[in-house]
Amino acid sequence: MSVPIEKLLEKTGGSVYKLVTVAALRAQEISEGSPALTETDPKKKPSLVALDEIVAGQVAFRPKKKEK
């Protein structure tokens, strides 16, 4: 399944940097054995599973709170 970039960017406030960061971190978690949060083909690459999860709203970007 191909995920339109516009839908992905909507989930990260229009930031390509945030999208890449969230997708990469989630793909790494999946490749290390974390279960997928959406139904998916087990043969699908972790990076594509991560993008599907972002579009589905299962994974989101939350900035860290700044310490004073």
N, C-alpha and C positions, 0 to 999 in steps of 0.2 A: 504494500500500500504506500502510495506517495502522499506525503503530508505537505499541503501548501504552506509556504513560508509566511504568508500573511496571517494565517491562523496561529502559527507558532509565535510570531512577534506580538500578537495581541495578548498572549499569555505572559509575556515578559515586559510589558510596557513599551514595546517598540525597540527594545535594545538587543542588538545582535550579540553583543558581548555577554549579556545576561543569559540569553538563549544558549549560546555555546557552552557557557560555564555550567548551567543547570543540566544540559543534555550530557555533557562529558562526565560530570560527577555521577549522574544517575546510571549512565551506561557502565561506568566502572563498578558501581554497586552490583548491577545485574551480572556482569561478567565474573564477579567474585562470589556469586551464589545467592544473592538476594532475589526473592521471587518477584516476578512481574506483577504489577498492580492492575493490569488489564489482561483480558484473554488474548493470547497471541500464539502464533506458530512457534514451536520450540526451535525451529531451524532459523528463525529470524535473528539477525545480528542485534547485539545489545544496543547499539546506537539507534537503530530504527525503533526498537521497543521503547527506548527512552523518549524519543520524539512522539510516539503514539501516546505515551502516558502524559506528556506535557499537554498535548492537544485535548486529551480527555479530562484534563483538570486534576489528575491524580498526583502530579508533581508540580510544585510551584516555587518561585524564587522569593525568598524572604531575606532581606538584608540583615546583617548582624547589627545589633544595637551598639552604638559607640559608647565606650567606657569613658568616664570623666576622670 
